[in-house]
Amino acid sequence: MKDKSHYLEFFLQGCGSSVEFTKEGFRIQTPGMADHKAPEYTPRAGMDMTRMYLWTRDFFEGDLAVSFEFKLHAPEGLCLLMTQAAGMQGEDFLRDYPLRVNGSMATVCWEDVRNYHWEFYRDMVDVPNHLVSHACLKNPWFKPVSYQNENRHWECDRWYRLDYVQEGARLRGAIDGVTVMDATDDAFNNNGPMLLNGRIALRCMMRTDMTFRNLTVWNRSRFRTMTPLQCLSFWICWRTFLMRAFGRKAPFPEQEPDLSSGPNDLTKICRAAGIPVIGIRFSVC
């Protein structure tokens, strides 16, 4: 994250003058409160150009791990990590709809973009800032997922390492190896489904001055790869379950599975037996 070639891996929404390429990494400086209504930051009515989003151009699906380092150059500001950001039906909202330019907070939690957002640096006038605090929410339902206070203060001009991991419904976050968030999402409390696909973004609110480097993203599909022997074992277990549940009324295939016939015939057999093949990938050794 040190030159323009790295910058091209992202899409900047909001304050276009906020990103600077340095030897250390991407330095992001957003304007102060006094500039909130200045003409140069509000080119059109209703636009807020004092804040910004730095979106990945890649769209991820499945379990997720994000890691990067950041340095504070001045106190005050707010920075958050957005993950699994997608449209309300899981679609890629940056590809399917016109690109957004407004730096307003509305994209995070008041519009048609669902996401998890972790406020890992919070030093604003409307949040407790006498100690380090972290807040994670699920949007656009504005559902609190996690909140944590730490008995320490942020230090300027030193590097911190952030690690974020999502495995299924479990969300974990750590700063310098110390866990500050460990929460489990719930898809059955009227706050939307578990979020498993989308883009990633760094978002900086006004009067934030930070440098970022070494951003790394790992992605793991939630599909299982099964060998033919595992498929046969699964098929036998499922057939046994159906026999116990329905007796001879269960829809069984007349022929035993032929492992030499490859994954296509195994898929047909599973479907004939009522085995759900969604979420299973077959591989032949």
DOVO-161835 format. One record per residue: residue number from 1; residue in one letter; x, z, y of N, C-alpha, C, O in turn. Coordinates in steps of 0.1 Angstrom, whole numbers, plus 2048, in hexadecimal, padded with zeros to 3 digits. Atoms other than C-alpha are relative to their C-alpha. Last residue first. Example, Ala and Ser with C-alpha at 12.3 -4.5 7.8 and 13.67 -1.06 7.14 Angstrom:
BEGIN
k|r|nxx|nzz|nyy|caxx|cazz|cayy|cxx|czz|cyy|oxx|ozz|oyy
2|S|7F7|800|7F5|889|847|7F5|7F8|808|80B|7FD|809|816
1|A|809|800|7F4|87B|84E|7D3|809|800|80C|813|807|80C
//
This chain:
BEGIN
k|r|nxx|nzz|nyy|caxx|cazz|cayy|cxx|czz|cyy|oxx|ozz|oyy
285|C|7F2|7FE|802|7A6|7BD|67D|807|7F4|7FB|814|7F4|7F9
284|V|7FB|803|80E|785|7B0|689|80F|802|7FF|816|7FC|807
283|S|7F3|807|800|776|7BF|6A9|804|7FF|7F1|801|808|7E9
282|F|7FA|801|80D|753|7C9|6B0|80D|7F9|801|80E|7EF|808
281|R|7F9|80D|802|748|7D5|6D2|807|800|7F3|80D|80A|7EF
280|I|7F6|801|80B|72E|7F0|6D5|806|7F2|800|7FF|7E8|800
279|G|7F5|7F6|7FF|71C|7FA|6F5|809|800|7F5|812|809|7F4
278|I|7FC|7FF|7F2|6FC|7E7|6ED|80A|80B|801|807|816|7FC
277|V|7F3|806|7FF|6FB|7E2|6C7|805|800|80F|811|7FD|811
276|P|7FD|804|7F2|6DE|7FA|6C2|80E|7FA|801|818|802|7FF
275|I|7F4|7F9|7FA|6D9|7FA|69C|802|7FB|80E|803|7EF|810
274|G|804|7F8|7F5|6B6|7EF|692|80B|808|807|808|811|80E
273|A|803|7F2|804|6BF|7E3|670|7FC|809|80B|7FA|815|809
272|A|80B|800|80A|6BB|7BF|67A|7FD|80E|7FB|7F1|810|7F7
271|R|80D|802|7F9|6CF|7C5|699|7F5|800|7F6|7EA|805|7F9
270|C|804|7F4|7F9|6EB|7D5|685|7F3|7FE|807|7EB|807|807
269|I|805|7F6|80A|6EB|7B8|66C|7FC|80C|808|7F2|812|805
268|K|80D|804|805|6ED|79E|688|7FA|80B|7F7|7EE|80E|7F7
267|T|809|7FE|7F5|70A|7B0|699|7F2|7FD|7FB|7E8|804|7FE
266|L|802|7F2|7FF|71C|7B1|678|7F6|804|80B|7EE|80D|809
265|D|80A|7FC|80A|716|78C|674|7FE|80F|800|7F3|813|7FD
264|N|80E|805|7FD|726|786|696|7F6|804|7F5|7EB|808|7F9
263|P|809|7F7|7F8|743|79E|690|7F2|7FB|803|7E9|803|805
262|G|7FD|7FF|7F2|754|78B|674|7F6|808|807|7EB|80C|801
261|S|808|80A|7F8|748|77E|653|802|801|80E|7FE|7F9|816
260|S|7F7|80C|7FD|763|790|63F|7F9|7F6|809|800|7EC|80D
259|L|7F6|7FD|7F6|751|7B1|643|809|7F4|802|80F|7F4|80D
258|D|7F4|807|805|732|7A4|631|80B|802|80B|80A|7FB|815
257|P|7F7|806|7F6|716|7BD|638|80C|7FA|7FA|813|800|7F1
256|E|7F5|7F7|7FB|6FF|7C4|61B|808|7F8|80A|80A|7EC|808
255|Q|7F3|802|805|6E1|7AC|617|80A|80B|806|808|80F|812
254|E|800|801|80F|6BC|7B4|61A|80E|7FF|7FB|811|804|7EF
253|P|7FC|80D|805|6BF|7C0|63E|801|800|7F1|804|80A|7EB
252|F|7F2|801|804|6AC|7E1|644|803|7F1|7FD|7FA|7EA|7F8
251|P|7FC|80E|800|68D|7E5|65A|80F|7FE|7FC|817|7FD|804
250|A|7F6|804|7F7|682|808|651|805|7F2|7FF|805|7ED|7F3
249|K|806|808|7F5|661|80A|63F|80B|7FC|80A|808|7F4|813
248|R|7FE|80E|803|673|815|61F|7FA|7F7|80B|7FC|7EB|80A
247|G|802|804|80E|676|839|62C|803|7F1|7FE|80C|7EB|805
246|F|80B|809|802|671|83D|651|7FE|7FC|7F2|7F4|7F5|7EF
245|A|80A|7FF|7F6|687|85A|65D|7F3|7F8|7FC|7E8|7FC|7FF
244|R|805|7F2|7FF|69C|861|63E|7F4|800|80A|7EA|808|808
243|M|807|7FD|80D|6A0|83C|637|7FA|80D|801|7EF|80F|7FC
242|L|80D|807|800|6A8|835|65C|7F8|803|7F3|7EC|804|7F4
241|F|809|7FA|7F6|6C3|850|65D|7F2|7F9|7FF|7E8|800|7FF
240|T|804|7F4|806|6D3|842|63D|7F6|808|809|7EC|80D|804
239|R|80A|804|80B|6D3|81F|64C|7FB|80D|7F9|7EF|80E|7F7
238|W|80C|803|7FA|6E4|82D|66B|7F5|7FC|7F6|7E9|800|7F8
237|C|805|7F4|7FA|6FF|83E|657|7F2|7FD|807|7E9|805|805
236|I|804|7F8|80B|705|81F|642|7F9|80D|806|7EE|811|801
235|W|80C|806|806|707|809|661|7FA|808|7F5|7EE|80A|7F4
234|F|80B|7FE|7F7|71F|820|672|7F3|7FB|7FB|7E9|801|7FC
233|S|803|7F2|801|736|820|654|7F4|804|809|7EB|80B|805
232|L|807|7FE|80D|734|7FA|652|7FC|80F|7FF|7F1|812|7FB
231|C|80D|806|7FF|73C|7F7|677|7F8|803|7F3|7EC|806|7F4
230|Q|808|7F7|7F8|759|80F|673|7F2|7FB|802|7E9|803|802
229|L|802|7F5|808|767|7F9|657|7F7|80B|807|7EF|811|801
228|P|80A|802|80A|762|7DA|66C|7FD|80C|7F7|7F1|80E|7F4
227|T|7FB|808|80B|776|7EA|688|7F5|7FD|7F7|7EB|804|7F7
226|M|801|7FB|80E|764|7F8|6A6|806|7F6|7F7|803|7EA|7F8
225|T|7FB|80A|809|76C|7F5|6CB|800|805|7F2|807|80F|7F0
224|R|7F7|7FC|80B|757|80D|6E0|803|7F3|7F8|7FB|7EA|7F6
223|F|803|806|80D|749|803|702|80A|805|7F6|815|808|7F9
222|R|808|7F7|808|74D|81C|71E|7FB|7FA|7F3|7F5|800|7EB
221|S|80E|804|804|768|807|72E|7FA|80A|7F7|800|811|7F0
220|R|802|800|80E|786|819|73D|7F1|7FD|7FC|7E8|803|800
219|N|80D|803|804|793|813|760|7FF|800|7F1|807|7F9|7EB
218|W|802|803|80E|7B2|820|770|7F2|7FF|7FD|7E9|806|802
217|V|80D|7FE|805|7B8|81E|796|801|7FC|7F1|806|7F2|7ED
216|T|801|806|80D|7D9|823|7A8|7F2|803|7FA|7ED|80E|7FC
215|L|80D|7FF|806|7DF|829|7CD|800|7F9|7F2|804|7ED|7F1
214|N|800|7FF|80F|804|82F|7D3|7F1|801|7FB|7EF|80A|7F2
213|R|7F7|808|808|801|835|7F9|7FD|802|7F1|7F7|80C|7ED
212|F|803|801|80E|7EA|842|814|80A|7F7|7F9|80F|7ED|7FE
211|T|7F9|80B|806|7F2|84D|838|7FD|801|7F0|7FD|80C|7EB
210|M|7FA|7FD|80D|7DA|863|84C|807|7F3|7FB|804|7E8|7FF
209|D|7F3|807|7FF|7CC|866|870|808|804|7F3|80D|80F|7F1
208|T|7F8|7FD|80C|7A7|86E|872|80D|7F8|801|80D|7ED|805
207|R|7F4|7F8|7FD|796|870|894|807|805|7F3|80B|810|7F2
206|M|7F9|801|7F3|776|85F|888|80A|80B|800|809|816|7FA
205|M|808|7FE|7F4|76D|85E|863|808|800|80C|814|7FE|80C
204|C|7FB|7F7|7F6|783|84F|848|7F6|801|80C|7F2|7F7|812
203|R|807|800|7F3|776|83F|829|805|80B|809|807|816|805
202|L|7FC|7F5|7F7|78A|835|80B|7F9|7FF|80D|7F8|7F4|813
201|A|7FD|801|7F2|776|81F|7F4|807|80C|805|804|817|800
200|I|7FA|7F4|7FB|770|817|7CF|804|7FE|80F|807|7F3|813
199|R|7F3|801|7F8|759|7FD|7C2|805|80E|804|7FE|818|803
198|G|800|802|7F1|73E|800|7A8|80E|7FE|805|818|7FE|7FE
197|N|7FA|80D|7FB|734|80A|785|800|7FF|80F|7F7|804|815
196|L|7F5|805|809|72B|829|771|806|7F3|804|80E|7EE|7FC
195|L|7FA|80C|7FA|714|83E|787|80C|7FC|7F8|815|804|7F7
194|M|7F1|7FE|800|6FE|856|773|806|7F3|805|803|7E8|800
193|P|7F9|800|80D|6DA|84D|77D|80F|805|801|814|806|80C
192|G|7F9|80C|804|6C8|858|79C|807|801|7F3|809|80C|7EE
191|N|7F6|804|7F6|6C0|879|7AC|808|7F4|7FB|814|7F3|7FC
190|N|807|808|7F5|6A0|883|79A|80A|7FC|80B|805|7FB|817
189|N|805|7F6|7F6|6B1|89E|785|7FA|7F9|80C|7FA|7FE|817
188|F|80E|7FC|802|6B6|88A|765|7FB|80B|80A|7F2|813|806
187|A|808|80C|7FD|6D6|876|76B|7F1|804|7FF|7E9|7FB|800
186|D|80C|7FF|809|6EA|896|76E|7F7|7F4|804|7F3|7F3|810
185|D|80C|806|7FA|70E|895|77C|7F5|801|7F6|7F7|803|7EA
184|T|806|80A|80A|728|8AD|76E|7F3|7FB|807|7EA|803|80B
183|A|80F|800|800|740|8BF|785|7FB|7F6|7F6|802|7ED|7F2
182|D|803|803|80E|765|8C8|786|7F1|802|7FE|7EC|80D|7FD
181|M|80E|805|804|773|8C8|7A9|7FF|7FD|7F2|807|7F6|7EC
180|V|809|7FB|7F5|791|8D9|7B9|7F2|7FC|7FE|7E9|800|805
179|T|80E|805|801|7A9|8D6|79B|7F8|807|80B|7F7|813|80D
178|V|809|7F5|801|7CD|8DD|7A6|7F2|7FB|800|7EE|7F4|80A
177|G|801|7FB|80E|7E5|8C1|79D|7F7|80C|7FF|7F6|812|7F4
176|D|7F3|7FB|804|7EF|8BA|7C1|7FF|807|7F2|806|811|7F0
175|I|7F6|802|7F5|7CB|8B6|7CA|80D|807|7FC|80D|813|7F9
174|A|7F5|7F7|7FE|7B3|8B2|7AD|808|7FC|80C|80A|7F0|80E
173|G|7F7|804|7F6|791|8A2|7A6|80B|80B|802|808|817|7FF
172|R|7F6|7F6|7FD|77A|8A2|788|809|7FB|80B|80C|7EF|80C
171|L|7F8|804|7F5|759|891|782|80A|80B|803|806|816|804
170|R|7F7|7F6|7FB|747|893|760|809|7FB|80B|810|7F1|809
169|A|807|7F9|7F5|729|87C|75A|809|80B|806|806|811|810
168|G|80E|7FF|801|73D|863|746|7FA|807|80C|7FB|802|817
167|E|802|804|80E|762|86A|74B|7F1|803|7FD|7EC|80E|7FC
166|Q|80E|800|805|769|869|770|800|7FC|7F2|804|7F1|7EF
165|V|803|806|80D|78C|872|77C|7F1|802|7FE|7EB|80C|7FF
164|Y|80E|7FF|803|79A|878|79F|7FD|7F9|7F3|802|7EE|7F0
163|D|803|806|80D|7BE|880|7A8|7F1|802|7FE|7EB|80D|7FF
162|L|80E|7FF|804|7CA|886|7CB|7FE|7F9|7F2|803|7EE|7F0
161|R|804|809|80B|7EF|88C|7D3|7F2|803|7FC|7EE|80E|7F9
160|Y|809|7FA|80A|7F9|89C|7F4|7FD|7F5|7F6|7FC|7E9|7F9
159|W|808|808|809|817|891|809|7F8|809|7F7|7FC|813|7F2
158|R|7FC|7FF|80E|823|8A5|827|7F7|7F9|7F7|7EB|7F7|7FA
157|D|7F3|806|803|822|89E|84C|805|804|7F2|812|806|7F1
156|C|7FD|80D|7FB|805|8B6|854|80E|7FB|7FC|816|804|7F9
155|E|7F3|801|7F9|7FB|8D4|83F|802|7F1|804|800|7E8|7FC
154|W|7F9|80D|800|7D7|8DB|834|80D|801|808|80D|807|812
153|H|802|809|7F4|7CE|900|831|807|7F3|7FD|812|7F2|7F6
152|R|7F4|805|7FA|7CA|917|813|7FC|7F7|80B|7F0|7F4|80E
151|N|7FA|7F6|7F8|7B1|92C|800|80D|7FB|806|818|801|803
150|E|7F3|7FB|805|79E|90F|7F2|806|809|80A|804|808|816
149|N|7F7|7FB|7F6|779|909|7F6|80D|804|7FA|80D|809|7EF
148|Q|7F5|7F7|803|765|8F4|7DD|808|803|80D|80B|7FB|815
147|Y|7FB|7FA|7F3|744|8E1|7DD|80B|80A|7FC|809|812|7F3
146|S|7F6|7F6|801|737|8CA|7C1|804|804|80E|804|7FD|817
145|V|7FA|800|80D|71B|8B2|7B9|80A|80B|7FE|80A|812|7F4
144|P|7F4|7F9|802|704|8B5|7D7|805|800|7F2|7FD|804|7E9
143|K|800|7F5|80A|6EA|89A|7D6|80D|807|800|817|800|7FC
142|F|7FA|7F5|7F9|6E8|884|7F6|800|80D|7F7|7FD|818|7FC
141|W|809|7F5|801|6D0|86D|7E3|805|80D|807|7FE|817|808
140|P|806|7FC|7F3|6E2|84F|7F0|7F7|80C|7FF|7EF|80F|809
139|N|808|807|7F6|6FA|85C|7E3|7F9|7F3|7FA|7FD|7EE|7F0
138|K|805|80C|807|709|876|7CC|7F6|7F9|809|7EC|7FF|80D
137|L|80F|803|800|71D|890|7DE|7FD|7F3|7F9|806|7EA|7F8
136|C|803|80D|807|73F|8A0|7DB|7F1|7FF|800|7EA|808|7FC
135|A|80F|802|803|74C|8BB|7F4|7FF|7F2|7F9|804|7E8|7FD
134|H|803|80D|807|76F|8C9|7F7|7F1|7FF|7FD|7EB|809|7FA
133|S|80D|800|807|77C|8E5|80E|7FE|7F2|7FA|804|7E8|800
132|V|802|80D|807|79E|8EF|81B|7F3|801|7F9|7F0|80A|7F2
131|L|7F9|801|80D|79B|90E|831|7FD|7F2|7FB|7F4|7EB|7FF
130|H|7F5|7F6|7FF|792|914|856|808|801|7F3|813|806|7F3
129|N|7F2|805|801|780|8F3|855|80B|80A|802|816|807|804
128|P|7F6|7F5|800|75C|8FB|84E|80E|7FB|7FF|811|7F4|7F5
127|V|7FE|7FA|80E|748|8DB|855|80A|80C|802|812|80C|80C
126|D|80D|7FC|806|737|8CE|875|802|805|7F2|7F9|806|7EA
125|V|806|7F5|7F9|756|8CD|88C|7F3|805|7F9|7EF|810|7FB
124|M|809|804|7F6|76A|8B9|873|7F9|80C|806|7F9|817|801
123|D|7FC|7F8|7F4|788|8C1|85D|7F8|7FB|80C|7FE|7F5|816
122|R|80C|7FD|7F7|77E|8B5|83A|805|809|80C|808|815|809
121|Y|7FA|7FA|7F4|797|8A4|823|7F5|802|80A|7EF|7F8|80F
120|F|7F5|7F8|804|78B|89F|7FF|808|805|80C|80F|80F|80B
119|E|7F9|7FD|7F3|768|894|808|80C|809|7FD|80A|815|7FC
118|W|7F8|7F3|800|75F|886|7E6|807|801|80D|810|7FA|810
117|H|7F5|7FF|7F6|745|86A|7E5|805|80F|801|7FE|818|801
116|Y|7FB|7F2|7FF|731|85F|7C7|80A|800|80C|812|7F7|80D
115|N|7F1|7FD|802|71F|83E|7CC|802|80F|7FF|7F9|817|802
114|R|7FF|7F4|808|6FD|82C|7D0|80F|803|7FE|817|7F9|7FB
113|V|7F3|7FF|808|6FC|813|7EC|801|80D|7F9|802|817|7FF
112|D|803|804|80D|6DA|80A|7FB|80C|7FF|7F7|80E|7F6|7EF
111|E|805|80E|802|6DC|81D|81C|7FE|7FD|7F1|7FA|806|7E9
110|W|80D|802|7FA|6DE|841|827|7FB|7F2|7FD|7F0|7EE|802
109|C|80B|7F8|806|6FB|850|813|7F2|7FD|805|7E8|803|801
108|V|7FD|7F6|80A|71C|83F|816|7F3|805|7FA|7F2|806|7EE
107|T|7FD|806|80D|711|81F|828|803|80A|7F5|800|807|7E9
106|A|80C|804|807|701|833|843|802|7FA|7F3|7FB|7FC|7E9
105|M|802|7F9|80D|721|844|84C|7F5|7FC|7F8|7F3|7FF|7EC
104|S|809|7F4|801|727|82A|866|7FF|806|7F3|802|800|7E8
103|G|7F8|7F4|805|745|812|865|7F7|80C|7FE|7FD|817|7FA
102|N|802|7F3|7F9|72E|7F4|869|807|80B|7FA|806|80D|7EE
101|V|7F5|7FE|7F6|73D|7D3|85D|7FE|80E|807|808|812|80E
100|R|804|7F6|7F5|729|7CD|83D|80C|802|809|818|802|805
99|L|7F6|7F5|7FE|72F|7AE|828|7FC|808|80C|7F8|803|816
98|P|7F7|802|7F5|70F|79A|822|80A|80C|801|805|817|800
97|Y|807|800|7F3|700|7A1|7FF|80A|7FE|80B|816|7FE|809
96|D|80D|805|801|709|79A|7DB|7F9|7FF|80E|7EF|7F8|80F
95|R|800|80E|804|72E|79E|7DD|7F2|7F9|801|7F1|7ED|804
94|L|7F8|807|7F7|730|7BE|7F1|801|7F1|7FD|803|7E9|805
93|F|806|803|7F3|712|7CC|7DF|808|7F9|80A|803|7F3|814
92|D|7F5|800|7F7|71F|7C7|7BC|7FC|7FD|80F|7FA|7F2|812
91|E|7FA|80D|7FC|700|7CF|7A9|80C|802|809|80D|80D|810
90|G|7F3|801|806|6F8|7F1|799|808|7F3|803|812|7F1|7FE
89|Q|802|805|80E|6D3|7EE|7A0|80D|7FF|7F9|80E|7F9|7EE
88|M|80A|7F7|807|6D5|804|7BF|7FD|7FB|7F2|7F8|804|7EA
87|G|80E|800|7FC|6F4|7F1|7CA|7F7|808|7F8|7FB|80E|7EE
86|A|807|80C|804|717|7FD|7C1|7F2|800|806|7ED|80A|80C
85|A|808|805|7F5|731|817|7CA|7FA|7F3|7FC|801|7E9|7FB
84|Q|80C|806|807|73F|826|7AA|7F6|7FC|80B|7EA|7FE|809
83|T|7FE|807|80C|758|83A|7C0|7F2|7FB|7FA|7E8|800|7FE
82|M|80D|805|805|75B|845|7E4|803|7F9|7F3|80C|7F0|7F2
81|L|7FE|80A|80B|779|85A|7EE|7F2|7FC|7FB|7EB|805|7F6
80|L|806|7FF|80C|776|86D|80F|803|7F5|7F7|806|7EA|7FB
79|C|7FD|80B|808|789|874|82F|7F9|802|7F2|7F9|80D|7ED
78|L|807|7FF|80D|77F|88A|84C|803|7F3|7F8|801|7E8|7FD
77|G|804|80C|807|790|890|86D|7FA|803|7F3|7F8|80F|7EF
76|E|80E|806|7FC|7A3|8AC|87D|7FE|7F3|7F8|808|7EC|7F4
75|P|80C|7F9|805|7C8|8B6|87A|7F4|7F9|805|7F4|7F0|80E
74|A|806|7F8|7F6|7E3|89B|880|7F4|808|7FA|7ED|802|7F1
73|H|7F8|801|7F5|7FA|886|86B|7FB|809|80C|803|80C|815
72|L|807|7FD|7F3|7EB|88F|84A|80A|7FF|80B|815|805|80A
71|K|7F9|7F7|7F7|7FB|87F|82B|7F8|801|80D|7F3|7F7|812
70|F|804|801|7F2|7EB|86F|80D|808|80A|808|80C|815|803
69|E|7FA|7F6|7F8|7F4|867|7E9|7FC|7FE|80F|7FA|7F3|813
68|F|7F8|805|7F4|7DF|853|7D1|806|80C|807|802|818|804
67|S|7F5|7F7|7FC|7CD|856|7AF|807|7FA|80C|809|7EE|80D
66|V|7FB|804|7F3|7AC|849|7A2|80B|80A|804|809|816|804
65|A|7F6|7F7|7FB|79F|84B|77F|806|7FA|80C|80A|7EF|80C
64|L|7F7|804|7F4|77F|83B|773|80A|80B|803|807|817|801
63|D|7F9|7F4|7FC|768|83A|754|80B|7FC|80A|810|7F0|80A
62|G|7FC|7F6|80A|753|81B|753|807|80C|805|806|80F|811
61|E|80B|7FB|809|750|7FD|76A|805|809|7F5|80F|806|7EF
60|F|7FC|7F9|80D|766|7F3|787|7F3|804|7F9|7E8|806|7FE
59|F|80C|7F8|804|761|7D9|7A3|802|805|7F2|806|7FE|7E9
58|D|804|7FF|80E|781|7CD|7B2|7F4|808|7FE|7F2|812|806
57|R|807|80D|803|784|7C4|7D7|7FC|7FF|7F2|7F5|7F6|7EE
56|T|7F9|809|80A|78B|7E8|7DE|7F8|7F3|7FF|7EC|7F3|7FF
55|W|805|802|80D|77A|7F5|7FE|809|7F8|7F7|810|7EF|7FC
54|L|7F6|80A|806|78B|804|81C|7FB|7FF|7F2|7FE|807|7E9
53|Y|800|800|80F|76E|814|830|80B|7F6|7FC|80C|7EB|802
52|M|7FD|80C|808|770|81B|856|7FF|803|7F1|800|80F|7EC
51|R|7FE|7FB|80E|766|831|873|802|7F4|7F7|800|7E9|7FB
50|T|7F6|7F5|7FF|767|82D|899|803|805|7F2|80B|80F|7F1
49|M|7F3|804|803|757|80B|897|80B|80B|801|816|807|802
48|D|7F6|7F5|7FF|733|817|896|80D|7FB|7FB|80F|7FA|7EF
47|M|7F4|801|808|71A|7FA|89B|809|80C|804|80B|810|80F
46|G|802|7F9|80D|6F7|802|8A8|80D|800|7F8|80D|806|7ED
45|A|808|7F4|7FF|6F9|7E8|8C4|7FE|806|7F2|7FB|7FF|7E8
44|R|80E|804|801|715|7D0|8BF|7F8|80D|800|7FD|817|7FB
43|P|802|80E|7FC|73A|7D2|8C8|7F2|7FB|800|7EE|7F2|807
42|T|80E|803|803|73A|7F8|8C7|7FD|7F2|804|7F6|7F0|80E
41|Y|803|7FB|80E|75E|803|8C4|7F1|7FE|7FD|7ED|801|7F1
40|E|7F8|807|80A|76B|7EF|8E2|7FD|804|7F2|801|7FD|7E8
39|P|804|80E|802|74D|7F9|8F7|808|7FA|7F5|803|7F2|7ED
38|A|7F8|809|7F8|754|81F|8F3|7FD|7F2|7FC|7FB|7EF|7F1
37|K|809|80A|7FA|738|832|8E3|807|7F7|809|801|7F0|812
36|H|80B|803|809|74C|846|8C9|7F7|7F5|807|7F2|7ED|7FF
35|D|801|80E|800|76C|845|8DE|7F4|7FB|7F8|7F2|7EF|7F6
34|A|802|805|7F2|76A|869|8E9|7FE|7F1|800|7F8|7EB|809
33|M|80E|7FE|7FD|766|874|8C4|7FD|7FA|80E|7F2|7F4|810
32|G|806|7F2|7FF|788|867|8BB|7F2|800|804|7EC|7F5|806
31|P|801|7FB|7F2|793|845|8AE|7F9|80E|800|7F3|812|7F7
30|T|80D|803|7FA|79D|83F|88A|7FF|806|80D|805|811|810
29|Q|803|7F8|7F4|7C1|83E|87E|7F3|7FB|806|7F2|7F0|80B
28|I|80D|802|7FB|7C9|831|85B|7FE|80A|80B|7FF|816|80A
27|R|804|7F6|7F7|7ED|82D|850|7F3|7FD|807|7F1|7F2|80D
26|F|80B|803|7F7|7F1|818|831|7FE|80C|809|7FA|817|804
25|G|80D|804|806|812|820|821|7F7|7FC|80A|7FB|7F8|815
24|E|805|7F5|809|834|831|828|7F3|7FC|7F9|7F0|801|7EE
23|K|7F7|7FF|80B|846|813|836|7FB|80A|7F6|7FE|80A|7EA
22|T|7F4|7F9|7FD|828|80D|84D|809|800|7F3|804|7FC|7E8
21|F|7F6|800|80B|80B|7F5|84D|80D|807|804|813|803|80E
20|E|7F3|804|7FD|7F0|800|866|809|800|7F4|809|809|7EC
19|V|7F6|800|80B|7CB|803|860|80D|7FA|806|80D|7F0|80C
18|S|7FC|7F2|805|7B2|80F|87B|80C|800|7F6|812|80A|7F5
17|S|7F3|7FD|7FA|7AF|7EF|890|806|80D|7FA|810|811|7FF
16|G|7F6|809|805|792|7E1|87B|80E|803|805|818|7FE|7FF
15|C|7F5|801|7F5|77C|7FF|880|80C|7F8|7FB|814|7FC|7F3
14|G|800|7F7|7F5|75F|7F8|867|80C|7FD|80A|80F|7F2|80D
13|Q|80D|800|7F9|762|7E8|845|800|80B|80B|804|816|809
12|L|801|7F6|7F6|784|7DE|838|7F2|7FF|807|7EF|7F5|80C
11|F|809|805|7F6|785|7CC|817|7FD|80B|80A|7F9|816|806
10|F|80B|7F8|7FB|7A2|7D3|800|7F8|7F9|80A|7FC|7EE|810
9|E|808|7FB|80C|7BB|7C2|7EA|7F4|808|804|7ED|80C|7FC
8|L|80A|80B|804|7C6|7AE|809|7F9|804|7F3|7EF|7FD|7F0
7|Y|80C|7FE|7F8|7D6|7CF|816|7F5|7F5|7FC|7E9|7F8|7FD
6|H|808|7F5|806|7EF|7CE|7FA|7F3|801|807|7E9|804|801
5|S|804|804|80D|7FC|7AC|805|7F8|80A|7F9|7EF|807|7F1
4|K|80C|807|7FF|7FB|7B8|829|7FB|7FB|7F2|7EF|7FA|7F0
3|D|800|80D|7F9|815|7D2|823|7F3|7F9|7FF|7EA|7FE|7F8
2|K|7F6|800|7F5|81C|7F6|818|800|7F3|808|806|7F3|813
1|M|808|800|7F4|800|800|800|809|800|80D|807|808|815
//
